[in-house]
Amino acid sequence: MRGVELEIIPVTKDALVFLVNVENPVNNISLSQLRDVYTGGITGWRDLGGANKDIIPYQRPADSGSQTLFLKLLMDGLAPMDPPSQWVMESMGALVESVSNYDNSRYSIGYSMFYYVNNMYGNDRFRLLSVDGVNPTRETIAQGDYPLEDCYYAVMRSDTPEDSPARKLVDWLLGDEGQRLAIRAGYIPIRPIEGVLPDDAIDPIYLGDTENSSGTGGTVLKTGVEDAQPSLSVRRPLSDMFFDGFNYISYINNEIMAILDSVDIYGYMISFGEEYQKRPFPGIPNDYPHYEIYYTGGLVINFPDNNPFFKDMTRFSIRLTEDISPYGAGSNVYSVTYDYGRRMTPLVDLYTLSVDIPDRPDVAGRINRQLQMWTDSLPGSWASFDSDTLDGFIAWFGASEEWPYRLQPTAGLWGNYLSVNYYLSTYDGPAFPPRMIFTISFDIRTGDAVELTDMLSDDFDYSGASFFVPVTFDPSNDWAPRYEYMPEGYTPPRGSVITAAWAGYTMNLYVTEPGGRVLQASFSEPWIGDQ
C-alpha cells in the first residue's frame, strides 16, 4: 500500500557462516580472503594455508535467502564470479551435504545460516570457519563480535498504537522473557541474557528430556534407508526412526554411556577421559537433531565442533535391530565396541573392535582373543593385502605422520557367521567403492574362526550381485582412484573362483576369473545362499 511507512524491529540474531569439510586443515579466513575466493582472486587452498588443491566455492541460487545475505553481508556490492551449474546448490541442505560428502568435498567451501546448521541440518563431517579470527558461536554472535551477523525481524506499520496487541507482542519478544524463550528455541538473543540456562555455554539443542521418548515413531515395515533421509532439507524427528512404544532415547543414551565407559581411543573414535571431555555427558534430548541413518541397521549420533561435552567433534554408532526400528536389520545377537589399536605403519593408525554376545559370553571371549592376535599380526601377509594399493590410497588421501589415516573396522553378520572387515574408504563420502583389505570371520555359535568361502556351495548363485574391478591408484595421475563397474547382469565365467568372502551389510566376495582378473562383488540383499 502506497504511503505506508513500516517499522522493522530486530528481535533475534543469526549469522552467515562458512563451512568446510572436516578433513580441511584451514581453520580461519578473513573477510577480504572470502571476497577474493568468491570473485576468483584466490583459487587455491595453498594461498589460505591449506593443501595444494583448487577451491570449489559453492553458491546458492540468486533468489535464495542465503544468497541474498551472502551478497549483503559479505560481498558489499562486489559481484561474485559466475559459477558452473554444479557449484550452485538448490537448497541449504544440498550445500551442507556437498561440503560433507561430495567426492571433492575436502576442497570445497560453502555458506549457510548458523541456526540452520546447528538446529536443522548438522553432521560431523563439516566445521565452521572462524572469520577474522572470531569463531561463530552463540556467545560471539550475541555479543556482536562475529562480523557476519544478521537478524530476524518483526515488521509492523510505524503508526501502530503503543497499546495494540502487535506492539505488546514485540515488546514482550524484546523483553527478558521473550529472549529466554527464543534462546530455548535455538535462536540467538538480540543481546546477551544472563541466567537463561543452567549452563550458558550449552546450546539449547542439547537440553531437554533425556529419559522419555516423544512423538509417534514408525509403524510400517522398512522400505529403504532413503525414507529416513531429510525431506526438503529438514530432518525428520528422531522418533520417526523407531517403532511406537519403544523408549528410543533411553536406548540411545544407554548405548552412548556404554561406549563412554568402555573405550579409550582418540580421533573420531575419541578417548573419553577427562582430557577429552569438557563436562560429564548427561545424555541427548529426545528431539536431538544431529543424527544420520547411514545404512540399514545403523544410526549415527553426531556431536559437531563446539559441542558442550567433547573437546572435538565425534560420532557414536548405534545399532538398530528389526524389533525396535523400521530401519533396523537383524536381531540383537551381538554388539561391538571400538578401540584404538596402534600405529600400523608410519602413516596409518589401526583401530580395533571387540565383540559382546550377551547370550554367549564364553564365545565372545574366544572370538575377542583371536581378534586380538589377528589385529596384532596386521598387515602381515594376509592374502588380500596389497601394499601398493595401501600406499597409493595413502598418497591420494594425503595422510601424514601428524594426520595419519584411520583404518577402522566394520562388522557384519551372515547367518551364524560374523565378519570383521577393514576397508579403504574416506570419511566424507564414498569417492569410490570401498576396497576390503583385511577380513576375518567367526562362527558365533562356537567362536571358531572360519573361512566363509568354505560355507558357499559349489554352484553358488551370483544373482543380485554387482561386480566391479577393485580400486587402484594411479601414480601418474596424482594418485587418482581407478575402478570399473561391470555391466548389469554380468556373471563370472565358468572356472572363476571365489577367493574371499565376508559379511558386511550384505554378503561380499572377491572372485578371480580364469584369466587372473580379480573382481569385487556386493549383493543387493542382506540374506543370501545357504546359511
Secondary structure as GFF3:
##gff-version 3
##sequence-region A 1 531
A	DSSP	beta_strand	6	21	.	.	.	ID=ss1
A	DSSP	beta_strand	28	29	.	.	.	ID=ss2
A	DSSP	alpha_helix	31	39	.	.	.	ID=ss3
A	DSSP	three_ten_helix	45	48	.	.	.	ID=ss4
A	DSSP	beta_strand	56	57	.	.	.	ID=ss5
A	DSSP	alpha_helix	65	69	.	.	.	ID=ss6
A	DSSP	pi_helix	70	75	.	.	.	ID=ss7
A	DSSP	three_ten_helix	85	87	.	.	.	ID=ss8
A	DSSP	alpha_helix	92	101	.	.	.	ID=ss9
A	DSSP	three_ten_helix	105	107	.	.	.	ID=ss10
A	DSSP	beta_strand	108	113	.	.	.	ID=ss11
A	DSSP	alpha_helix	114	119	.	.	.	ID=ss12
A	DSSP	beta_strand	126	128	.	.	.	ID=ss13
A	DSSP	beta_strand	130	131	.	.	.	ID=ss14
A	DSSP	alpha_helix	138	142	.	.	.	ID=ss15
A	DSSP	beta_strand	149	157	.	.	.	ID=ss16
A	DSSP	alpha_helix	165	174	.	.	.	ID=ss17
A	DSSP	alpha_helix	176	184	.	.	.	ID=ss18
A	DSSP	beta_strand	188	189	.	.	.	ID=ss19
A	DSSP	three_ten_helix	204	206	.	.	.	ID=ss20
A	DSSP	three_ten_helix	225	228	.	.	.	ID=ss21
A	DSSP	three_ten_helix	238	241	.	.	.	ID=ss22
A	DSSP	alpha_helix	248	262	.	.	.	ID=ss23
A	DSSP	beta_strand	291	295	.	.	.	ID=ss24
A	DSSP	beta_strand	298	303	.	.	.	ID=ss25
A	DSSP	beta_strand	314	319	.	.	.	ID=ss26
A	DSSP	beta_strand	335	345	.	.	.	ID=ss27
A	DSSP	beta_strand	348	356	.	.	.	ID=ss28
A	DSSP	alpha_helix	361	377	.	.	.	ID=ss29
A	DSSP	alpha_helix	387	397	.	.	.	ID=ss30
A	DSSP	beta_strand	405	407	.	.	.	ID=ss31
A	DSSP	beta_strand	409	414	.	.	.	ID=ss32
A	DSSP	beta_strand	417	424	.	.	.	ID=ss33
A	DSSP	beta_strand	435	443	.	.	.	ID=ss34
A	DSSP	beta_strand	449	450	.	.	.	ID=ss35
A	DSSP	three_ten_helix	452	455	.	.	.	ID=ss36
A	DSSP	beta_strand	465	474	.	.	.	ID=ss37
A	DSSP	three_ten_helix	475	477	.	.	.	ID=ss38
A	DSSP	beta_strand	480	485	.	.	.	ID=ss39
A	DSSP	beta_strand	497	503	.	.	.	ID=ss40
A	DSSP	beta_strand	507	512	.	.	.	ID=ss41
A	DSSP	beta_strand	518	523	.	.	.	ID=ss42
###
